[in-house]
């Protein structure tokens, strides 16, 4: 699932504000630099999730028989392939 740039920017502001308010972190960089790093980390994680989703869907599509998306069988296969792909990638 991809989020808009505005939503991720908002999330980075909220996250940094909460971390600072709860004295969870001490930052030695400018807040803008930290927010940029948070945004980059969020986008990287979203991309990994998308890659895993794509791999699971590709495995289902590669089956010799057609499995319609949304069917109970498709849902079970998707979850199995998704979980397998996560494990393969160390998640």
Secondary structure, DSSP 8 states (H G I E B T S, - for coil): ----HHHHHHHHHHHHHHHHHTT-----S-HHHHHHHHHHHHHHHHHHHHHHHHHHHHHHHTSSS---TTSHHHHHHHHHHHHHHHHHTT-
